[in-house]
Amino acid sequence: MAQAPPILAFKVCFPPSVNCLYTGKDRRRKSDAYEKWCREAWSFIAAARADLPGFQTITEPVGAWYRHGEFSDKRVRDAENYAKALSDLLKEERILKDDSLIRCSINEWVDDVEQGYTEVVIVPLARMRISIV
């Protein structure tokens, strides 16, 4: 049986860590760095949408695969800390109706994605299922 192709795949500039997204006493205001990243990331989303005429906002549960380009400095980074900015972007740019539709995600460091970028792959949820047996 053939696997279902991704619903959407695109490259985006590397996101800020979850620890740097919000600022202020109540941490509800987007930080300047997060605001800047959102503006830059928008152009990547616009390009991905242009390649898919008639794209409709996803309303069904999906899996998300975030493939981060490995940094040459080899500093220890937690790949999971970058998923929040990406999932919020998918909602804000109406790729997903809501980021709660991401029922499963994989975050990894890879050497086949350029440093400073993340490849985002949205797939049917069934494709993300794995078996531990």
C-alpha positions as CSV (number, residue, x, y, z in Angstrom):
1,M,0.0,0.0,0.0
2,A,1.4,3.4,-1.0
3,Q,1.8,6.0,1.8
4,A,-0.2,9.2,1.6
5,P,1.8,12.2,0.4
6,P,2.3,15.2,2.7
7,I,-0.6,17.6,2.7
8,L,1.9,20.5,2.7
9,A,5.7,20.9,3.0
10,F,7.7,24.0,3.1
11,K,10.9,25.6,4.4
12,V,10.8,28.4,6.9
13,C,13.4,30.5,8.7
14,F,14.5,28.9,12.0
15,P,12.0,29.9,14.8
16,P,12.8,31.4,18.2
17,S,12.7,29.1,21.3
18,V,9.6,28.9,23.3
19,N,11.5,30.6,26.1
20,C,11.8,33.8,24.0
21,L,8.4,34.1,22.5
22,Y,6.7,36.3,25.0
23,T,7.8,39.2,27.2
24,G,6.4,41.5,29.9
25,K,5.3,40.8,33.4
26,D,2.4,38.5,32.4
27,R,4.4,37.2,29.4
28,R,1.4,37.7,27.0
29,R,3.0,40.2,24.6
30,K,5.1,38.9,21.8
31,S,8.7,39.7,22.1
32,D,10.4,41.8,19.4
33,A,12.4,38.8,18.2
34,Y,9.2,36.7,17.9
35,E,7.4,39.5,16.0
36,K,10.4,39.9,13.6
37,W,10.4,36.1,13.0
38,C,6.7,36.0,12.3
39,R,7.1,38.7,9.7
40,E,10.0,36.9,8.1
41,A,8.2,33.5,8.3
42,W,5.1,34.9,6.5
43,S,7.0,35.1,3.2
44,F,7.7,31.4,3.4
45,I,4.1,30.6,4.0
46,A,3.0,32.9,1.2
47,A,5.4,31.1,-1.2
48,A,4.1,27.7,-0.1
49,R,0.5,28.8,-0.6
50,A,1.3,30.2,-4.1
51,D,2.5,26.7,-5.1
52,L,-0.9,25.2,-4.1
53,P,-3.7,27.1,-5.8
54,G,-7.0,26.5,-4.1
55,F,-5.4,25.4,-0.8
56,Q,-8.0,25.3,1.9
57,T,-7.3,25.7,5.6
58,I,-6.8,22.3,7.2
59,T,-9.7,21.3,9.6
60,E,-8.9,17.7,10.2
61,P,-6.3,16.2,12.7
62,V,-2.8,16.0,11.3
63,G,0.8,15.2,12.2
64,A,3.6,17.7,12.0
65,W,7.2,17.0,11.3
66,Y,9.7,19.7,12.0
67,R,13.1,19.1,10.5
68,H,15.6,21.7,11.9
69,G,18.9,22.4,10.1
70,E,21.8,21.3,12.4
71,F,23.8,24.2,13.7
72,S,27.6,24.1,13.2
73,D,28.3,25.3,16.7
74,K,27.1,22.0,18.1
75,R,25.6,23.9,21.1
76,V,23.1,21.6,22.9
77,R,19.5,22.7,21.9
78,D,16.2,21.1,22.7
79,A,14.4,20.5,19.4
80,E,11.0,20.5,21.1
81,N,11.5,24.1,22.2
82,Y,11.0,25.4,18.7
83,A,7.7,23.7,17.9
84,K,5.4,26.2,19.6
85,A,6.4,29.1,17.3
86,L,5.9,26.9,14.3
87,S,2.5,25.5,15.4
88,D,1.2,29.0,16.2
89,L,2.4,30.2,12.8
90,L,0.4,27.5,11.1
91,K,-2.7,28.7,12.9
92,E,-2.1,32.4,12.5
93,E,-1.5,32.0,8.7
94,R,-4.6,29.8,8.4
95,I,-2.8,26.7,7.3
96,L,-4.6,25.0,10.2
97,K,-7.9,26.0,11.7
98,D,-6.3,25.6,15.1
99,D,-3.0,24.3,16.3
100,S,-4.8,21.7,18.5
101,L,-5.3,19.8,15.2
102,I,-1.7,18.7,15.5
103,R,-2.2,15.4,17.3
104,C,1.3,14.2,16.9
105,S,4.6,15.9,16.1
106,I,8.2,14.9,15.4
107,N,11.0,17.4,16.0
108,E,14.5,16.6,14.9
109,W,17.9,18.0,14.0
110,V,19.0,17.0,10.5
111,D,22.0,17.7,8.3
112,D,20.0,17.8,5.0
113,V,18.2,21.0,5.8
114,E,20.2,24.2,5.6
115,Q,21.4,25.7,8.9
116,G,19.0,28.5,10.0
117,Y,16.0,26.9,8.4
118,T,13.3,24.4,9.4
119,E,11.4,22.2,7.0
120,V,7.8,21.8,8.0
121,V,5.9,18.8,6.8
122,I,2.2,18.4,7.5
123,V,0.9,14.9,7.0
124,P,-2.3,12.9,7.4
125,L,-2.5,11.7,11.0
126,A,-2.6,8.1,9.9
127,R,0.9,8.5,8.4
128,M,2.3,9.5,11.8
129,R,1.2,6.4,13.6
130,I,4.0,4.2,14.7
131,S,4.1,0.8,16.4
132,I,6.2,0.1,19.4
133,V,5.9,-3.7,19.0
